[in-house]
């Protein structure tokens, strides 16, 4: 009876979602075109409600299943879920500070090379672990690291490189990997914006010693909130789990006891022999776990990843073709040898455009087209980093251009062909009008 009631309720939930979603249509200039957003269907709602009905309110079977399936999808050995992509970056970097890493362990004062342009939580774990970010510039167009600047950033304290694939566009993996291998440096890939992207036919998130993913609604897959750390190293995977789970030494799942068959037979640190292994802590860690509700949604979303990626590529390609001859703006370009699963469509307003970035974004917003800046722009100019311990290698001219003249608009799967065409027409008309105004030609209002 209980199972029948459960199935009936789930079907009612599906029906409710289908009725609520409906087909609202698109009205140009009236319907808001978001820059990002989750695409959710009745399977997703059913997964969430089913987990809630079963009261799986902590990490459980869905979380473990998702970790296994996601690792297999990427061709990696281990994946560990956590509560956000930002926490995933913190866990990945923190794992490299553990004594178990050995002589390559990151220690306070060591340097980590990264780019000045990006999202703060790619860089914050470097500072939070007492390390020194070394900022290099990005390329315009790809908005990724300029690989030729890496050598100039190197010092005798350099231990790691942490880079994000910008807006889903892979950085030059071959050059970055060669640099890291030559100098014995750790590589962490922030893959939060690029799940499903490939470089030389290999999916991103599999090139670094560790990689991170976000499942925030803006990203390729969503759990509402959530993140993941991926690695092929069993040692690093174990350390990620330890830091995620309060820093405890025990690897039993919550509610599980004595998996090692010696729960009361350990002697670690200054503790007495036989101190309960479940309450023995080998790292100064956190509680950054996720829940089964989130993981259930993630499992439902996981099957949709190929379709989501295809939609992102299709939308980006359609928009790029439509804007290919527009003067005054620099369009984005894929890194050579890559096939991005795009997060967004970046546009840089050129110096001679006849309009500013702020005027451009204001116009798009007035036409109900959502815009975003390229995250924090040049991080060294952000108030949060004043007085912090970092250094710059070379000029950050392009990072400043991004801060002052770059924005991006959406290509996520919820955007239709009709929306893309409207976005392109709005941009074309605005740029043409501004050029006519600059030439002294009257423009109809």
N, C-alpha and C positions, 0 to 999 in steps of 0.2 A: 504493500500500500504506500509506504513512504517513497519508494522509488517511482511509483506511478505519479504521485503528487509532485515529486521533483521534476519529472519529465513534462508534466502538464504546465507547471509554472515556467519552466525554461521556454516552452513554446509560446506561452503568453508574453514573455519578455521579448522574444524575437518579434512577435507580431507588433508589440508596442513600439519597438525601435523602428520597424519598417514604416509604420504609420506616422511616427514622429518625424522621421527623416524626410520621407516623401521626395518629390522632385520640385524644388522651389524655383528652378529656372535661373537664368542669368539676365539681368537688365543692365546694360552698359551705363556706367556713371552712377548707378544706384546700388547694385550689389557690391558688397565689399570683397575685394580680391586680397586675401591674406598672403603675407609673404611665406608663412609656414603654417602647418597644421596637421593634426592627426587625421587619418582616414580610417574611420571605424565602421564596421558593419554589424549585422545581427549575430554573427559568430563571435565577435569580440565581446558584445554585451552578454551573450550566453556564457562565455568563458568566465567573465567577471562574476556574474550572478551565481554560477555554479560553484565557484570557489568560495564565495561568501556564504552560500547555503550550507556548505560542508564545514564552515567555520575554520578554514585554513588561513588563519590570520597571521601566522609567522612563516618563515621559510620552511618548505616541506617538499613533497614529491614533485610538484610542478616546477619549483626552483631547480631541483636536481636534474629533472628531465630537460629543462631549457638549457642548463649549462652543458649537458652532454650533447644535445642537438646543435647548439650554437658552435661549440668547439668543432664538431664534425663538419658543419657547414663551411667553416673557415679552413679546415684541414689542420687544426691545432690540437695539441694534446689536452690542454686544460682551459676551462673558462670558469671564472668565479663572478657570480652576480653580486652587485652591491646597490646602494640606494640612489646613486646618480653617476653621471659621467664625470663630474667634478671629483667625487669620492674615488672613482676608478683611477683618475690621475694621481690622487694622493696615495692610494694604495700601491700603484705601480712604482712610483718614485720611492716611497718609504721602504718597500721590499728590498731595494738596492742598498739601504743603509744598515741592514741587519748583519751582525757579526758572522752569521752562517755563510754569507757571500764570500768571505775570505779576503784576500789581498785587494780585490777589486771593489771592496765595499766603499760606498760613498760616505764621507765624513764631513762634518762642519768645515766650511771654508773651501771645499772642493767646488770646481766650476762646472756648469752645465750650459752648453750652447743651445740657444733657441732663437726664434725670430721675435722681433719687436712688435710685429703686427699680429694680433690674434685675440683669442678669448682669454681672460685673466686666469682661469683655473687650469690652463695648460702650464702656466708659469708659477702660480702661487705655491704648489707643493715644493718647488725648488727652494723658495724662501722659507716656507714653513719647516723644512728640514735643515735649516741653517746653511744651505748651499748658496752659491753665487750664480745668478743667471748672467750669461754673456749674450748680449743681444746683437744680432746681425740683421741686415736689411732683406727685404723681399723683392721679387720681380713684379713689375706691373703686368697685368694680363693674366698671369697664373696665380699671383698673390702668394706664392710659395717662396721658400728660402732661395737665395742666390748661392748655389753650391760653391762657387769660386771664392766666397767670403769665409768659408769654414776654416781654411788653413790660417787665415789672419786672426781668427778668434781663438786659436789653440794656445794653450800655455801649459806649464808643467803641472798645473792643478786641474786641468780638464779631465773629467772622468766620464761624461755622458753627453748625449745629444737628445733633446726632447723636441719633437716637431709634430704639428698637426697638418693633415691634408686639408688645404684651405678650401672651404665651401664644396667639399667632395672631390676636389681636384688633387690627385696624388702629387706629392713633391717628387723631385728627381731621385727616385729610390736608388738607382744604380750609383750615382755620384755620392749620395749621402752614405750608403752602405760601404762603399769603397773607402771613404774617409774614416768611418768608424772602425772598420776592420784593420786598416793600416795603423791606427793609433790605439787600438785596444779599448775602444769606448763602448759603453752601453748605448743602445738605441731604444727609445720609447716612442712608439707611434701613437699619437692622439688621432684615433680613427673615428671620433665621435660624429663627424659630418660626412663620413665617406664609406659607410657600410655598403658593400657591393661594388665599389670601385675596383678597378684592376690596373696593374702596372706590369707590362710584358706578359699579360694573360694571367697573372697571379693576383689574387684578391689582396687588397690592402688590409693591414692588421696582422699580416703574417711575416713581415720582413724584420721587425724589431725583436729585441729580446722580450719585450712586453708591449702589448697594445691595449688601448682603452676604447670603450664604446659608451655612448649615451642613448638612453631610451626615453628621453624627454619628448613630449608631443611634437616638437619641431623636427625630430630626427626621422631617419629612414624607417625605423620600427619604434613602437612606443609601448611602454608599460605605465604611462602616466608620469611617473618618476622611476628612475632606475639606471643602472650602468653595469659595466662588465669589464673585467680584466682578463686578457687572453695571453697565453704563453705556451711555448713548447718545452719549457724547462720545468721539471717536476720540483726542483728545489725552489725556484721562484714562485711557482704556484702554491706550494706549501706556505711560503712566507706571506704571500698575498692573503691567503686564508687566515693565517695567524693575526696579521694586522687588522683584517676586517672583523674578526671575531674576538674583540676585546684585547687581543694580544696573547691569548691563551695558547699554551703548548699543546693541549689536547686537540685531536682531530675528529672526535666523535661529533656527530650531528646533535643539535639540541634534542633532548629526550632520549638520546642513545647513550649507553654506558659500556665502558670496558671493551671498546673495539680492539684495543691493543693487547687485551688479555693480561694487562699488568697495571690496572688503574691505581692500585695501592702498593705498587712495587717499584716506583720511580724514586730517584734521589737527584734533585736538580737544584742548582743554586745553593743557598744556605738553608733550604728547607729540610726538615727531618725526613728520613727514609720512610716511604710509604705515604707521603702527603698526597691527598687526592689529586690525581692528574688533571681532573676537570677544573680545578682551581689553582693550577700552576701556570704562571704567565712568563713567557720567554721574551716578549717584546712589549714596548709601550704602545699599545694599539688603540683601537676604536671599536665602536659598534656601528658598522656601516652596512649591515645586512639589509636585504630586501624582504618582501613577503610573498606568499604563494598567490595572493590576489594579483599582484603585479606580474608574477611569472606566468600565471594562467593567461593573462592578456597577451604577454609576450609570445607564448606558444601559439596562440591564435594568429598573431601578426606574422609570425615567422614564415608561415606558408605563403604569405603574400609578398615576400621580399622581391622575388623576380619581377612580378608585375609592377610593384612600386618603382623599382629601378628602371624598368622600361619606360614608365610614364615620365619619370624625371628626365631621362635622356631625350625622350621625344619632345617634351615641352621646351627644354633648353635649346635643342636643335632648331625647333620651329621659331623660337624667339630670335635666335642668332641670325638665321637666314633673313628674317623680316627686318632686322636692324643693320644688316651688313653694309649698307651704303649711307648710313646716317652720319652726317658731319658733326664734329664737336664732342664725340664721345669715344672712349676706348672700350672696345668690347672684350669680354673674357676669352681665353683660349686654353685648351687642354694641354697639359704637360705632354711633350713628346713621349710616345710609347705607352700612353695611358688611355683608359676608357672610363671616365668618371661617371659615377652615379651622383649627379649634381645635387648639392644642397641648396644653392641659390645662383642667381645670375648677376654677376658683378658688373658695374658700369662706373668708369672713371671719367669725370668731366674734364676735357682738355682745356689748357690755358686760354686758347683762342676761340672757345665755344660761343662766347657771347652771352653766357649765363653761368651762374654758379651752381654748385652742388645743392646748396640750400634752396635755391629757386627751383631747381629741377625736382627735388623731392617734394617740395611744397605743392608743385603743380600736380604731380602724380597722386599725392594724398588727396588733393582737392577733387580728383577724378575717381576717388575710391580705390586707388591702387596702393596697397601697403608697401612701404619701403623700410629698409633697415640699413644702418651703417655697417661697415666691416668690423663689427664687434667693438673692441676698445681702441681701434686704430693703433697709433704708436703708444705702447704701454708706458714708455718712459715719460710721457707727458700727462699721464693720469695721476690724479692727486693721491691715490692709494700707494704709489711707489716712490713718493718723495721721501727722501731720507733713508730709503732701503739700500741694502748692499747689493749693487749690480754694476756691471760695466758694459760698455758699448765697444764693439769691434768694427771700426769703419764708420762711414756716414750712414744716416738713416733717412736719406732723401726720399726714397720711395715710400717709406713708412709714413713720412710727413704728408706726402701727396695723398696717400690712402686716407689719412686722418682728415684732410681738408677737402678732398674732391671725389671720394669713392662712396658708392652705396650699392645695395643689391636688392633685387626683387625676386619674387617667388617662382619656383618651377615644380613645387611639390605635387603629388598625384591628384590632389583635390582641385587643381586648376585645369580647366577644359581648353580645347582648341579655341573656342569662341573667346574665352578670357585672354588667352595668349595674343590673339589677333587684336583685341581691343587694347591691350597693354602696348603692343608694338605701334599701333596707329596713334595712340596718345603720345608716345615718345617722338615719333616721326613728325607729328604736327607741331609739337612744342619746339623741337629743334629747328624746324623750318621757319616757324614764326619768328623765333629769336634772331635767326640769320637775316630775315627780311627787315626786322626792326633795326638791326645793326647796320644794314645797308640803306636805311632811311626810307624803306618801302612801307606804306601804311598796312596795318593788319586788322582785319575784322575782329571784333570782340563779341 
